[in-house]
Amino acid sequence: MNTFLKEVATLLIRKIKTEIAEFDHWTDKQETKAAIDNLIRDTLWAELPACYDKISISMYRRQIYEYV
């Protein structure tokens, strides 16, 4: 399971870096911040196993977004 989570984290950070690279000062506009937040949400929902509930995914989403 830890290996799987590490793969999801690696995939997510790669996606975030690719998306952020397309923007100049991505934190300046609400639309670009929302795009990154949605990317995190969509990736977590698509990649994490079903044992992760809505509350957990929301919490992780917020923590990841704040980290980025």
Buried (B, 14 or more C-beta within 10 A) or exposed (E): EEEEEEEBEEEBBEBBEEBBEEBEEBEEEEEBBEBBBEBBBEBBEEBBEEEBEEEEBEEBBEEBBEEB
